[in-house]
């Protein structure tokens, strides 16, 4: 384990979809094209469509080499994090160089907002798995749910997803997150499903709000309603019913640092189970560590229903 905290890497994150996912953060905290009402990380602090080199490729690769050398187990290297990864201008170069380092598959979790740009579509062609999002079926609810940068137009964004689906030869999953009373209505879900059919993803991952959201009014769709809505979508549909991560046992003795824990919590609120499975901690150790961080004012808790999530108390601590 590194003697100093990683700047760009975090996790592995426990993921129901990807197993142990080693995350790479390519933009500063909450630099995004959207300001979604359901975002688990809070409000966007820099809403932009400017693509530039937000972090140095060499720095990312150095950290990745160190992490891989440590033997940390992971199933995917995932470009995601605390903002929109396709804003990073050197994304194509980074994916190519990671593939020269390791055979671990690369996933890109994106909101899909910039796929109308040919250069963004091209930058993702060598990724093994791409998971874009589509949370609304028309411009009105797109503006309400995603609160996009003013230069992002719904029809153009959605057509970008369709064009990417036509050309991309890797594994494409479309993520759809529904909000109660908004897009969780059958009439609105049908609109999203019509676009999903055009995008022709290998799988649709249908979910709802399950972590503390940016806005209090962004609430989960009832489980029974979700099961009804699944039938409106084409092809294979995987309903993400809850936040339970994959069944990942602790990996044995660990030298996980407090900085590793805080780095994960800054990018993804976690339950105790999530901390244990993602960082290889035993439950009793995780409890002691997180209680100490809370006592120091470096971590805090937030509830979503009956579930307790741990989050980083302050950025930059």
Secondary structure as UniProt FT lines:
FT   STRAND          9..15
FT   TURN            16..18
FT   STRAND          19..25
FT   TURN            29..30
FT   STRAND          31..32
FT   TURN            37..38
FT   TURN            40..41
FT   STRAND          46..47
FT   HELIX           57..69
FT   TURN            70..71
FT   STRAND          76..80
FT   HELIX           85..87
FT   TURN            89..90
FT   HELIX           91..101
FT   STRAND          106..109
FT   TURN            113..116
FT   HELIX           118..123
FT   TURN            124..126
FT   STRAND          129..133
FT   HELIX           139..146
FT   TURN            150..151
FT   HELIX           154..167
FT   STRAND          171..178
FT   TURN            180..183
FT   HELIX           186..199
FT   STRAND          203..208
FT   TURN            216..217
FT   HELIX           223..230
FT   TURN            231..232
FT   STRAND          237..239
FT   HELIX           258..267
FT   HELIX           272..279
FT   HELIX           283..295
FT   TURN            296..297
FT   STRAND          299..304
FT   TURN            305..306
FT   STRAND          307..312
FT   TURN            315..316
//
